[in-house]
Amino acid sequence: MQINGKMIHGVSSWKPPTSTYEALAAAVQENITPQNDDSVKFGMDGATSGGDGSIIHTYCPDEGYPPLLEALKTKLQTENGLHNPHVMVTSGANQAFVNCVLTLLDENDEQGNISKCVVFEPYYFNHVMAVQSVRGGQGCGGTAATLDAKNVEGLLVGPTSQGIPDLNWLRTQLEQNKYKEGGNAIRMITLVNPGNPTGVSLPYSFLKQITELTKEYGVWLVMDNTYEHFDIDKMNTIPSSSDIDEQQRPDYPCFDEEHVINIFSFSKGYAMAGFRVGYIALSSKNGSNGRGTKAYEEMLKVQDTIAICTSRLSQMAALGALQAGREWVYDQVKTLDVGREAILDAISSLDETIGGNGAMYVMGKLPDGTGDKEFASSLIEHYGVAVIPGSFCGLPGWIRVCYSNLPPDKCKVAAARLKKGIDELTMPSPSSQEEPLSDDKLINLAKDFIQYKNAAGKGDSSLDSVFAMCSSSVDLYGLKGEEVRPGFISFFEKHEGLHHDFIDEPSIVSSNVVQYPFTKQWRVDGEDKVWKSIDTSKPRDKVERLYFDDKGKLQKVTVVEKDAPL
């Protein structure tokens, strides 16, 4: 099935503002139009008197394109409440986070211990992989070659409730990792707000609490504000009781503290994911002696090593995009309302959901025992929609759905497919009035298979080789995906002489239907213990099928169907 419902990547369905392309066109045109070399004068910042576009092929300063840096400082003050911060432009917010990891985390801290980083589950998987890459993996002498973030050296994974991090847990960890001589084994706390993958926007009061808590223990707080424009319910708003004048309150406030590093992106609100432009803001308080300034100076070394600088042309495009303003972004975000409501409705049958008031995601909990990876694969194969398994975010048994990467009409179509997939794939297993097959009968059936093969003169009587030579199949109804194989194997392993190779890998056919190469023969016409090769060109009236009931017991049922398909 064609996958038209791609609800995986966190991208925006709209295009960047027109001013983005106008800035690009102007820069490129300066390279097309011949100039007198004497008319171009290079400044120390890489700008030219003949127009910056005439040198788009050159490096710019490590920290960024100067006109963009100035514009960002203005934006950060008016829209985020950050006063004259150090700003560094990066190749997307992901590189910004990697810069933080490489700058702040040490193999050996002041006490000779590996410095630690905290993330909260469900987490943004790229943040975990950034820490993994620093810690090393197989073949690199490290211990991070695992999909489980909790097994990554120096990475602490904290719990959440409905997408809200547990600050009591965090305080306990900070206290336990505190050094008597001062300092802390925990070096940085990472928080994404509004949340990826949770789709939850944290309130201003919570952000203030975690800022004060990390300040109390002297650890860095890295705030990933990639989705600052997607605070749907305006949770991060300075309360009216504040002594800050209403006209002076920033639209999306960040905390102007020395220990806080703020990350931003042009990828989401301005839809510039392919341009790869993000930026970091660090406090400049206390001048050269301030924590922010010292970290910024060290981070410049990381920047020069990894990227040197973000593409000058991309930075020019970002400067053009800023001219459209925050209200332009908000107008685009409003177009997500239709799709968001459709997706929330699609997952409403699940027992538990989170998100919908921030970023561009919602998450849903699948029924107990349902494998999220297998479920996601089934959605792709049979319903043409793609979601991310919660296992990738440290939350197995859940799925993450993005509602921003399709325009409203297509998102509604994708939501309908998702709803159908969820309803059918999570449908309770069918029950049966038929008497269960006893263990003895199943063993006898297995013996019959061997006898059948021996009678055919095929030699080897092992079960796996018996079924390898058969040509048809039996349908097993009831349990789905990864639930079937363990249950089936455990039954046969109870009995001497039956090996788990008796079972091959399952194939999910449709809702609640799993096809197994159990016998690769049909049992027909109610003939007990008689197995026949079937001419599939001739229709049969009756076919006995094996399936699991809702209690996990293997059952048989006779299907009476004229011209029953084989």
C-alpha positions as CSV (number, residue, x, y, z in Angstrom):
1,M,0.0,0.0,0.0
2,Q,1.2,3.5,-0.8
3,I,2.2,5.4,2.3
4,N,0.4,8.7,2.0
5,G,0.1,9.3,5.8
6,K,3.7,10.0,6.7
7,M,3.2,11.1,10.3
8,I,6.8,10.4,11.4
9,H,9.1,13.4,10.8
10,G,8.5,16.5,12.7
11,V,8.3,18.9,9.8
12,S,5.9,21.6,8.8
13,S,3.5,21.3,5.9
14,W,3.9,25.0,4.8
15,K,6.8,26.6,3.0
16,P,9.1,29.2,4.3
17,P,8.0,32.9,4.0
18,T,8.5,34.6,0.7
19,S,11.1,36.9,2.3
20,T,13.3,33.8,2.7
21,Y,13.5,33.3,-1.1
22,E,13.8,36.9,-1.8
23,A,16.9,37.1,0.4
24,L,18.3,34.0,-1.4
25,A,17.6,35.5,-4.8
26,A,19.3,38.8,-3.9
27,A,22.4,37.0,-2.6
28,V,22.7,34.8,-5.7
29,Q,22.0,37.7,-8.1
30,E,25.0,39.5,-6.7
31,N,27.2,36.6,-7.8
32,I,25.7,36.5,-11.3
33,T,26.0,40.3,-11.9
34,P,29.6,41.1,-12.9
35,Q,31.3,43.5,-10.5
36,N,34.5,45.5,-10.6
37,D,36.8,43.8,-8.1
38,D,38.0,47.2,-6.9
39,S,34.4,48.0,-5.7
40,V,34.4,45.1,-3.2
41,K,36.0,45.9,0.1
42,F,36.1,43.1,2.7
43,G,35.6,43.9,6.4
44,M,36.8,42.0,9.4
45,D,33.4,40.4,9.9
46,G,33.3,38.9,6.4
47,A,30.9,41.5,5.1
48,T,31.5,43.5,1.9
49,S,30.8,47.0,0.9
50,G,29.6,45.7,-2.5
51,G,26.9,43.5,-0.8
52,D,27.2,40.4,1.3
53,G,25.8,38.2,-1.3
54,S,28.9,38.6,-3.5
55,I,30.9,36.3,-1.1
56,I,28.3,33.6,-0.4
57,H,31.0,31.0,-1.3
58,T,33.2,32.0,1.6
59,Y,33.4,31.2,5.3
60,C,31.8,33.6,7.8
61,P,32.8,34.0,11.5
62,D,32.4,30.8,13.5
63,E,29.6,32.2,15.6
64,G,27.6,33.2,12.6
65,Y,26.8,35.8,9.9
66,P,27.0,39.2,11.6
67,P,23.7,40.7,10.3
68,L,21.9,37.6,11.4
69,L,23.5,37.6,14.8
70,E,22.3,41.2,15.4
71,A,18.8,40.3,14.3
72,L,18.7,37.3,16.6
73,K,19.9,39.3,19.6
74,T,17.0,41.7,19.0
75,K,14.6,38.8,18.6
76,L,15.9,37.0,21.7
77,Q,15.4,40.2,23.8
78,T,11.9,41.1,22.6
79,E,10.4,37.7,22.1
80,N,12.2,35.6,24.7
81,G,13.4,38.0,27.4
82,L,17.1,37.3,27.0
83,H,19.2,40.4,27.3
84,N,22.4,40.7,25.1
85,P,23.2,37.0,25.1
86,H,26.1,35.3,23.4
87,V,24.6,33.9,20.2
88,M,26.1,31.1,18.0
89,V,24.4,29.9,14.8
90,T,24.5,26.2,14.2
91,S,23.6,23.7,11.5
92,G,20.2,23.0,13.1
93,A,19.2,22.6,16.7
94,N,20.7,19.0,16.6
95,Q,24.2,20.4,16.1
96,A,23.4,23.0,18.8
97,F,22.8,20.2,21.3
98,V,25.9,18.3,20.2
99,N,27.9,21.5,20.8
100,C,26.5,21.5,24.4
101,V,27.3,17.9,25.0
102,L,30.9,18.2,23.7
103,T,31.4,21.4,25.7
104,L,29.8,20.5,29.0
105,L,30.4,16.7,29.5
106,D,33.8,15.4,30.5
107,E,35.2,11.9,30.7
108,N,36.7,12.9,34.0
109,D,35.3,15.7,36.1
110,E,36.9,17.4,39.1
111,Q,36.5,14.2,41.1
112,G,37.8,11.9,38.4
113,N,34.3,10.6,37.6
114,I,32.5,10.6,34.2
115,S,30.1,13.6,34.1
116,K,26.4,12.8,33.8
117,C,23.5,14.1,31.8
118,V,19.8,13.9,32.6
119,V,17.0,13.3,30.1
120,F,13.4,12.5,30.8
121,E,11.4,9.7,29.2
122,P,9.9,9.8,26.7
123,Y,12.9,11.5,25.4
124,Y,14.0,13.0,22.0
125,F,16.1,10.1,20.6
126,N,18.7,12.4,19.0
127,H,19.6,13.8,22.4
128,V,20.3,10.3,23.7
129,M,22.3,9.5,20.6
130,A,24.4,12.6,21.0
131,V,25.4,11.4,24.5
132,Q,26.0,7.9,23.1
133,S,28.3,9.3,20.5
134,V,30.4,11.0,23.1
135,R,30.6,7.9,25.3
136,G,31.6,5.6,22.4
137,G,30.2,2.3,21.3
138,Q,31.1,-1.1,20.1
139,G,34.6,-1.1,18.5
140,C,35.3,2.3,20.1
141,G,36.1,1.0,23.6
142,G,32.9,2.5,25.0
143,T,29.8,1.1,26.5
144,A,27.0,2.9,24.7
145,A,26.2,0.4,22.0
146,T,22.6,-0.1,23.1
147,L,19.1,1.1,22.2
148,D,18.3,1.4,25.9
149,A,19.2,4.9,27.1
150,K,19.2,3.7,30.7
151,N,22.3,1.6,29.9
152,V,24.3,4.5,28.5
153,E,27.2,5.4,30.7
154,G,26.7,8.8,32.3
155,L,23.1,9.1,31.2
156,L,20.3,9.3,33.8
157,V,16.8,8.9,32.5
158,G,14.1,10.5,34.6
159,P,10.4,9.7,34.8
160,T,7.5,11.8,33.7
161,S,3.7,11.9,34.4
162,Q,1.6,12.9,31.5
163,G,4.7,14.4,29.9
164,I,5.7,16.4,32.9
165,P,9.1,15.6,34.4
166,D,9.3,14.5,38.0
167,L,11.1,17.2,39.9
168,N,11.2,15.2,43.2
169,W,13.1,12.5,41.3
170,L,15.4,15.1,39.9
171,R,16.1,16.7,43.3
172,T,16.9,13.2,44.7
173,Q,19.4,12.6,41.9
174,L,21.0,16.0,42.3
175,E,21.4,15.4,46.1
176,Q,22.8,11.9,45.7
177,N,25.3,13.1,43.1
178,K,26.5,16.1,45.1
179,Y,30.2,16.3,46.0
180,K,31.1,17.2,49.6
181,E,33.8,19.4,48.3
182,G,31.3,21.2,46.0
183,G,30.1,20.5,42.5
184,N,28.0,17.7,41.2
185,A,28.5,14.6,39.2
186,I,25.5,15.6,37.2
187,R,26.7,18.3,34.7
188,M,23.6,19.1,32.6
189,I,19.8,18.6,32.6
190,T,18.1,18.5,29.2
191,L,14.5,19.6,28.7
192,V,12.5,20.0,25.5
193,N,9.6,22.5,25.7
194,P,7.1,22.2,24.1
195,G,7.9,18.6,24.2
196,N,9.2,16.2,21.6
197,P,7.9,13.4,21.6
198,T,5.3,14.2,24.2
199,G,3.5,17.1,22.5
200,V,3.1,18.6,26.0
201,S,3.7,22.2,26.7
202,L,5.1,22.8,30.2
203,P,3.7,25.7,32.2
204,Y,5.8,28.8,33.1
205,S,5.6,27.8,36.8
206,F,7.2,24.4,36.2
207,L,10.0,26.0,34.0
208,K,10.7,28.4,36.8
209,Q,10.9,25.6,39.3
210,I,13.4,23.5,37.3
211,T,15.4,26.7,36.6
212,E,15.7,27.4,40.4
213,L,16.4,23.8,41.2
214,T,19.3,23.5,38.8
215,K,20.6,26.8,39.9
216,E,20.5,25.6,43.5
217,Y,22.8,22.6,42.7
218,G,25.0,24.5,40.2
219,V,24.2,22.3,37.2
220,W,23.5,23.4,33.6
221,L,20.0,23.5,32.3
222,V,19.9,23.0,28.5
223,M,16.5,24.2,27.2
224,D,15.6,23.0,23.7
225,N,13.1,25.6,22.5
226,T,12.8,24.3,19.0
227,Y,9.0,24.3,19.2
228,E,8.7,27.8,20.8
229,H,6.1,28.8,18.3
230,F,3.9,25.7,19.0
231,D,2.9,26.5,22.6
232,I,-0.8,26.0,21.6
233,D,-2.4,26.8,24.9
234,K,0.1,29.5,25.9
235,M,1.3,27.5,28.9
236,N,4.6,29.3,29.0
237,T,3.2,32.7,29.8
238,I,4.4,35.1,32.6
239,P,1.4,35.3,35.0
240,S,-0.5,38.6,35.2
241,S,0.5,38.9,38.9
242,S,4.1,39.4,37.8
243,D,5.7,42.8,38.4
244,I,6.8,42.8,34.7
245,D,4.8,45.3,32.7
246,E,2.4,43.6,30.4
247,Q,3.8,45.4,27.4
248,Q,7.3,44.2,28.3
249,R,6.5,40.5,28.8
250,P,8.1,38.4,26.1
251,D,5.8,36.2,24.0
252,Y,7.7,33.0,24.8
253,P,9.8,33.7,28.0
254,C,13.1,32.0,28.6
255,F,15.1,32.4,31.8
256,D,18.0,34.8,31.6
257,E,20.3,32.9,34.0
258,E,24.0,32.1,33.8
259,H,23.5,28.4,34.1
260,V,20.8,28.2,31.4
261,I,21.6,27.5,27.7
262,N,18.8,28.0,25.3
263,I,18.5,26.3,21.9
264,F,16.3,27.5,19.0
265,S,15.6,26.5,15.4
266,F,14.4,27.8,12.1
267,S,13.3,24.3,11.1
268,K,9.8,24.2,12.5
269,G,8.0,27.6,12.7
270,Y,9.8,29.0,9.6
271,A,9.7,25.6,7.9
272,M,13.4,25.8,7.0
273,A,14.4,22.2,8.0
274,G,16.4,21.7,4.8
275,F,18.4,24.9,5.3
276,R,19.8,23.6,8.6
277,V,19.8,26.7,10.7
278,G,19.6,26.7,14.5
279,Y,21.2,28.8,17.2
280,I,22.3,28.8,20.8
281,A,22.0,31.6,23.4
282,L,24.2,31.7,26.4
283,S,24.2,34.3,29.2
284,S,26.7,37.2,29.0
285,K,26.2,38.2,32.7
286,N,29.3,38.9,34.7
287,G,31.3,39.4,31.6
288,S,34.4,37.3,31.1
289,N,34.1,35.8,34.5
290,G,30.5,34.6,33.9
291,R,29.7,30.9,33.4
292,G,27.9,31.6,30.1
293,T,30.8,33.5,28.7
294,K,33.3,30.8,29.6
295,A,31.1,28.1,28.1
296,Y,30.6,30.1,25.0
297,E,34.4,30.5,24.5
298,E,34.9,26.8,24.9
299,M,32.0,26.1,22.6
300,L,33.5,28.1,19.8
301,K,36.3,25.5,19.7
302,V,33.7,22.8,19.2
303,Q,32.0,24.9,16.5
304,D,35.2,25.4,14.6
305,T,36.0,21.7,14.8
306,I,32.6,20.4,13.7
307,A,31.2,22.9,11.2
308,I,33.5,26.0,11.2
309,C,30.3,27.9,10.4
310,T,26.8,27.2,9.2
311,S,26.3,27.8,5.4
312,R,26.5,31.5,4.8
313,L,23.7,31.2,2.2
314,S,21.4,29.4,4.7
315,Q,22.1,32.2,7.3
316,M,21.1,34.8,4.7
317,A,17.9,32.9,4.1
318,A,17.2,32.8,7.8
319,L,17.7,36.5,8.1
320,G,15.2,36.9,5.3
321,A,12.7,34.6,7.1
322,L,12.9,36.7,10.3
323,Q,11.5,39.6,8.4
324,A,8.2,37.8,8.2
325,G,7.9,38.0,11.9
326,R,6.4,35.8,14.7
327,E,2.8,36.6,13.7
328,W,3.4,35.0,10.3
329,V,4.5,31.8,12.0
330,Y,1.5,31.9,14.3
331,D,-0.8,32.1,11.3
332,Q,0.7,29.0,9.9
333,V,0.5,27.1,13.2
334,K,-3.2,27.8,13.3
335,T,-3.7,25.7,10.2
336,L,-2.7,22.7,12.3
337,D,-5.9,22.8,14.3
338,V,-7.9,20.6,11.9
339,G,-5.3,17.9,11.6
340,R,-4.6,17.9,15.4
341,E,-8.2,17.4,16.3
342,A,-8.5,14.6,13.7
343,I,-5.5,12.8,15.0
344,L,-6.6,13.2,18.6
345,D,-9.9,11.7,17.6
346,A,-8.1,8.8,15.8
347,I,-6.3,7.8,18.9
348,S,-9.1,8.5,21.4
349,S,-10.0,4.8,21.6
350,L,-6.6,4.0,23.3
351,D,-6.7,3.8,27.0
352,E,-4.1,6.6,27.5
353,T,-2.9,9.5,25.4
354,I,-0.7,12.5,26.0
355,G,0.0,15.7,24.1
356,G,-1.9,18.0,21.8
357,N,-1.3,21.3,23.6
358,G,2.3,21.8,22.4
359,A,4.8,21.1,19.6
360,M,3.3,18.9,16.8
361,Y,2.9,15.5,18.3
362,V,0.6,13.3,20.3
363,M,1.3,9.9,21.9
364,G,-1.0,7.0,22.5
365,K,-0.6,3.9,24.7
366,L,-1.3,0.6,22.9
367,P,-3.0,-2.3,24.7
368,D,-0.8,-4.3,27.1
369,G,1.3,-6.8,25.3
370,T,1.2,-5.1,22.0
371,G,4.6,-4.6,20.4
372,D,4.9,-0.9,19.3
373,K,7.4,-1.7,16.6
374,E,5.3,-4.5,15.1
375,F,2.2,-2.3,15.4
376,A,3.9,0.5,13.5
377,S,5.0,-1.9,10.8
378,S,1.5,-3.1,10.4
379,L,0.2,0.4,10.1
380,I,2.6,1.0,7.2
381,E,2.0,-2.3,5.4
382,H,-1.8,-2.5,5.7
383,Y,-3.1,1.0,6.3
384,G,-0.5,3.3,4.6
385,V,0.3,5.4,7.6
386,A,3.6,5.8,9.4
387,V,4.2,6.6,13.0
388,I,7.2,6.3,15.4
389,P,7.3,3.4,17.9
390,G,7.5,4.7,21.5
391,S,10.4,2.3,22.0
392,F,12.6,4.7,20.1
393,C,11.8,7.4,22.7
394,G,12.2,5.2,25.8
395,L,8.5,4.4,26.1
396,P,7.7,1.0,24.7
397,G,4.1,0.1,24.1
398,W,3.3,3.6,22.8
399,I,3.3,5.4,19.5
400,R,4.2,9.0,18.5
401,V,2.1,10.6,15.8
402,C,3.0,13.9,14.1
403,Y,0.2,16.0,12.7
404,S,2.1,18.9,11.2
405,N,3.7,17.3,8.1
406,L,0.5,17.0,6.0
407,P,-1.8,19.8,5.0
408,P,-5.2,19.7,6.7
409,D,-7.1,17.7,4.1
410,K,-4.5,15.0,3.8
411,C,-4.0,14.9,7.5
412,K,-7.7,14.1,7.9
413,V,-7.3,11.2,5.4
414,A,-4.3,9.9,7.3
415,A,-6.2,10.2,10.6
416,A,-9.0,8.1,9.2
417,R,-6.5,5.4,8.2
418,L,-4.8,5.6,11.6
419,K,-8.2,5.3,13.4
420,K,-9.1,2.3,11.3
421,G,-5.7,0.7,11.9
422,I,-5.9,1.2,15.7
423,D,-9.5,0.0,15.9
424,E,-8.7,-3.2,13.9
425,L,-5.2,-4.0,15.2
426,T,-6.2,-3.6,18.8
427,M,-9.6,-5.4,18.5
428,P,-10.1,-8.0,21.2
429,S,-9.3,-11.5,20.1
430,P,-12.2,-13.6,18.8
431,S,-13.6,-16.3,21.1
432,S,-14.9,-19.6,20.1
433,Q,-17.4,-22.2,21.4
434,E,-15.3,-25.0,19.9
435,E,-13.6,-27.3,22.4
436,P,-9.9,-26.6,22.7
437,L,-7.4,-28.9,21.2
438,S,-5.8,-30.9,23.9
439,D,-2.0,-31.1,24.3
440,D,-2.2,-34.8,23.4
441,K,-4.0,-34.0,20.2
442,L,-1.4,-31.4,19.2
443,I,1.4,-33.9,19.9
444,N,-0.4,-36.5,17.8
445,L,-0.8,-34.0,15.0
446,A,2.9,-33.3,15.1
447,K,3.6,-37.0,14.8
448,D,1.2,-37.2,11.9
449,F,3.3,-34.6,10.1
450,I,6.4,-36.7,10.5
451,Q,4.6,-39.9,9.4
452,Y,3.3,-38.1,6.4
453,K,6.7,-37.0,5.3
454,N,8.3,-40.4,6.0
455,A,5.5,-42.1,4.0
456,A,6.4,-39.8,1.2
457,G,9.9,-41.2,1.3
458,K,11.5,-37.8,2.1
459,G,13.9,-39.1,4.8
460,D,14.6,-36.5,7.5
461,S,11.8,-36.6,10.1
462,S,12.7,-33.5,12.0
463,L,9.8,-31.1,12.4
464,D,11.5,-28.1,10.9
465,S,12.4,-30.1,7.8
466,V,8.9,-31.5,7.6
467,F,7.3,-28.1,7.4
468,A,9.9,-26.7,5.1
469,M,8.7,-29.1,2.4
470,C,5.0,-28.5,2.8
471,S,3.3,-26.0,0.5
472,S,0.2,-24.4,2.0
473,S,-0.5,-22.8,5.4
474,V,-2.8,-22.6,8.4
475,D,-4.2,-19.3,9.7
476,L,-3.9,-18.5,13.4
477,Y,-6.4,-16.1,14.7
478,G,-6.4,-14.1,18.0
479,L,-3.1,-12.9,19.4
480,K,-1.1,-10.5,17.3
481,G,2.5,-10.1,16.3
482,E,5.1,-10.8,19.0
483,E,2.4,-12.2,21.3
484,V,1.9,-15.3,19.1
485,R,5.4,-16.6,18.8
486,P,6.4,-16.8,22.5
487,G,3.0,-18.4,23.4
488,F,3.3,-21.0,20.6
489,I,6.9,-21.8,21.4
490,S,6.3,-22.1,25.1
491,F,3.6,-24.7,24.4
492,F,5.8,-26.9,22.3
493,E,8.8,-26.6,24.5
494,K,6.8,-28.2,27.3
495,H,6.8,-31.4,25.4
496,E,9.8,-33.7,24.9
497,G,10.8,-34.0,21.3
498,L,9.2,-30.8,20.0
499,H,11.7,-28.1,19.2
500,H,11.0,-24.3,18.8
501,D,12.3,-24.5,15.2
502,F,8.8,-25.9,14.6
503,I,7.8,-22.3,14.4
504,D,8.9,-19.8,11.8
505,E,8.6,-16.1,11.9
506,P,5.0,-14.7,11.9
507,S,3.5,-12.5,9.2
508,I,0.7,-10.1,10.2
509,V,-2.0,-10.3,7.6
510,S,-4.6,-8.0,8.8
511,S,-6.4,-7.1,12.1
512,N,-6.0,-9.9,14.5
513,V,-4.9,-12.3,11.8
514,V,-1.4,-13.8,11.9
515,Q,-0.3,-16.2,9.3
516,Y,2.2,-18.9,10.4
517,P,3.9,-21.7,8.5
518,F,2.4,-24.0,11.1
519,T,1.8,-27.1,8.9
520,K,1.8,-25.5,5.5
521,Q,-1.1,-28.0,4.8
522,W,-4.8,-27.7,5.2
523,R,-6.7,-30.1,7.4
524,V,-9.8,-30.9,5.4
525,D,-13.2,-32.5,5.6
526,G,-13.0,-33.3,9.3
527,E,-10.9,-36.3,8.7
528,D,-9.1,-36.9,12.0
529,K,-5.4,-37.3,11.8
530,V,-5.4,-37.5,8.0
531,W,-3.3,-35.0,6.1
532,K,-3.6,-34.6,2.4
533,S,-1.9,-32.5,-0.2
534,I,-4.5,-30.2,-1.6
535,D,-5.0,-29.3,-5.2
536,T,-5.5,-25.6,-4.8
537,S,-7.2,-25.3,-8.2
538,K,-10.1,-27.3,-6.8
539,P,-12.4,-25.5,-4.2
540,R,-13.2,-27.1,-0.9
541,D,-16.3,-26.8,1.2
542,K,-14.6,-27.2,4.6
543,V,-11.3,-26.1,6.1
544,E,-10.3,-26.6,9.7
545,R,-8.2,-23.7,11.0
546,L,-6.2,-23.3,14.2
547,Y,-6.2,-20.1,16.2
548,F,-5.7,-18.7,19.6
549,D,-8.7,-17.7,21.7
550,D,-8.8,-14.6,24.0
551,K,-7.3,-16.7,26.8
552,G,-4.3,-17.7,24.7
553,K,-5.4,-21.2,24.2
554,L,-5.0,-22.9,20.8
555,Q,-8.3,-23.8,19.3
556,K,-9.7,-25.3,16.1
557,V,-12.7,-24.3,14.1
558,T,-14.2,-25.7,10.9
559,V,-14.8,-23.0,8.3
560,V,-17.7,-23.9,6.1
561,E,-17.4,-21.8,3.0
562,K,-18.2,-22.8,-0.6
563,D,-15.2,-22.2,-2.8
564,A,-13.1,-21.4,0.3
565,P,-9.9,-19.8,-0.7
566,L,-6.8,-21.8,0.0
